[in-house]
């Protein structure tokens, strides 16, 4: 089940040992005085998309800290060319505001209540939408398969 400790703006510390740890969080990210951040999505340790931008100083406060400032594409292998390829990831709730801070969208990054690449439904009862924005029009091989979304700072 999802918990509020999983929010990337949470004060909860959970060691980030590797990409297979389930989830992790380092609170108080601003103390590192970063200048950049990157959001990447992996499937079985392979990067499918990665976008970087200036560090968002709200990342320790609320879900808006997951919005990339002046995003730039590093890699984007999403097959949904007319749907999400070339579009940066952004926080999304797909309707339930409780998912903001856990979930992302890659189709409509400025509509924080629509679309998703993780969960939709409600915080207490999330339903599947892994990779829905990335592999929609392709062979759909990734849809509902393992996904890891990571936020890096430096």
Phi, psi and omega in degrees: 000152177284147174226161179292343174297337183282347178301138179292345176262008181292154174275000183281130177264127171222121185310135175259088184273323178194178182287351181257012184282002181094288173201160179205167178201136171249111180285168176055052182296333182297335182297339178280353181053051181286162176242339182228159172218157182221138175245125182229150175239134182240150168230117183050048176071008177255129180287129175257322171211150177209131178228141178239162177198181175294152179299133179264111185291354175275357188301335178268354186259310185198184186298336182294345177292349177271003178274124178286136178264123184052061184295146176226135180287131171262308177209145177207103180254018176300140183270351180278074189302315182271003184246313187217348182295131182084004179252128183291151175286152177209159178303145179210150176246346186049041174111320181259111183302340178295340179274351177294126184105353176235321189257154177230164179227148178233008179257314185229075190295348178255002174250091191287358180248011184233152172060169183189159171233019180221279182232157162219188187093225180237164179301318181281341181217068182289149176237169190289133164204031179298128177068007183301327180277348188256328188235030187295307186266359180273216181275001176060023182297331182271341187305128179066020177259174182309136176219139172235124175249127183235144172247122178250147175232151172206000000 
